[in-house]
Amino acid sequence: MTISIKLLLAIAPGAKRSIVEAIAPHMGPAFESAAIVTPQRAAHFLAQAAHECDGFKTLTEYASGRAYEGRADLGNTEKGDGVRFKGRGIFQLTGRANYRRIGAALGLPLEQTPELAADPKNSVHIAVHYWATKKRAGLSLNALADADDVVAITRAINGGLNGLESRRSYLARAKVALGVRT
């Protein structure tokens, strides 16, 4: 499946062009590796990504990350971890434990160099790996996308329902752009 700059701009019209130009070439091949091979699956993935990175306007969380300080559930056990391991990438990878786990899985030194998670190519591969390995209620995110369950996917990506209406809006645009019949 080819993910073009034009497609990403149709989903997120206010996107930063340099970001969509940098991530688009990596999406198609990465999607294949995670069986994101139907328009419905791609629509759900792209809707979540669009919301998480503010409509493809940033690959680094705007907030300082101080709110994550001391969050043992994220593996932020050392002073400064909240800021150091704040959200980065198209899915906003957050927390030392996630940087460590996904870095090891992808062979990237994310824990030592967290800024690598904001590199466009790495950002796509991190998000696709997360999508491919995350489960919600025993179901893969692809299965949840096949079932059109934006609520369960949002919980899996975000841990809650933050921005659900925004995610639904991006999903509606993604479905139109990808020709998904509802």
N, C-alpha and C positions, 0 to 999 in steps of 0.2 A: 504494500500500500504506500502510495506516495503522499507525503504531507507537504504541501506547498506553502510558500509565503502567502500567496493569495488566500488559501484556505484559512490559515491562522488569522489573517486580517479580517476575514469574513466572520470569524468567531469572536474576535476581540478587535473591533475597529480602531480603538484608541491605542493599540499596542505600539511599543517602541520598535520601529522598523529594524534597527540593528540587532535586537534580540531575536525577532522572528527569523531574520536572515541567518542568524548564527545557529539556531536550534533546528530549523526545518530540515536541513540535509541529513541530520542524524536520526530523525524520528522514524522514517520508513524502515530502515534496516533494524533499528532497535525494536520496533513494534513486531516485526517478524519473529524475533528471538523470544518474544513473550506471548505469542499467539494473539496479539491484538490485530487480528486480520479481517475483521468485519467492520463495516461503517458504524454499526451500533457500539462496538467496543471502543473504537477510535473516538467516537463522539463523547463517550463517558470519560475516557482518559483525558481528552483535550479540554473538556469542560472543567474537570477538577484542576488541571494544570493552569488553565486561564484564571480561575479564581485564586488559586494559591499564590500566583506571582503577579497579582493585580493586573490582569488582562495583558500579560506578557510585557509589563512595563519595568519589571525588576527581577533580578535573580538573587537578590539579597534582601532579607526582611528589613522593612523600614525602621522598626523599633530597635532599640539598643540590644535587647536580649536580656536585660537585667531581670525581667520578670521570670526568667528560667533559672535564675541563680538558686542553687541549693535543691533543685528538683531531682531528687533521687530516682524518681520514675523515668527520668530522661538520662540518667547516668551522670548528671551534673553534680559531682561530689567534691570537686576542687574549687577553691576560690577563683572566680573569673570564668568558670565554665559557661555560665548563662550567656555572657556576651560572646565568648569565643565560639560557642557552638549554637549560635542563633540560627534561625531559618535561612537556608540558602537553596537555590535551585528552583526548578519549575514545580516541585512538590514541597518546597521549603523544609528540607531535611533539618531536623532540630534535635539537639541533645548529644552529649558525648557518646552515649551508648549506641545511638543510631549511626553516628559518624564512624565509630569503630566497627560496628557490625557490617554496614554496607561497604565501607572502605575495604575490609578484609574480603568480602565476597567479590568485589570488583577489582581487587589488586591495586587500590588507590590509597595513598597515605593520608586519608581524610582526617584522622585524629591528629596527626602531626601538622597537617597543613589544611585546616578547615576551609580556607578560601577556595580550594580546588572544587568544592561542591557547587560554586557559583559559575564555574567554567561552563559555557553552553553545552559542549559535547558531554562532559561529565554529568551535567544536570539532567540531560535526557536519559542517560544510561542509569543514573541513580533512581530516577522516577520510574523507569520501566522495570528495573529490578524490584523496586518496592511493590509495584503493581503485580508483578509476576509471583511474588512470594507472600504477599499479605493475604490473609483470609479473614472473613467475617462470618461468624456463626457456621464455621466449617466450609464455607463456600469461597472459591477464588473470586477475585475481582472481575475476571472475565465472565464467570457464571452470573455474578450480580449484574454486570452490564447486559448480558443476554436477557436477564429478567427485567431489565430497565429499572433497577432499584437504586435510584440516586441517593436515597436516604442511607441505605446500608453502605454504599460506596463512600459517601461523605463521612460517615462514622469511622470507616477504616482508614481513610486518608487523614482526617482531621482529629479523630478521637472524640468528636462531638458533632454538633450540627451547625457550627459557626459558618455563616455565609451561605446557608442552604438556598435561599432565594436567588442569590447571585449565581450559585452553581447551576440551579435550574435554568436560569436565563442563558448562561453560556451553553448549557446542554441543548436548549431549544435552537440556538443559532448553529451549534455544531451539527445537529441533526439535519437542519435545512442545508447547510453547506456540504454535508456528506451524502445527502439524498436518502436519509433514513426515513422510512415511512412509519408514521405512528398510528 
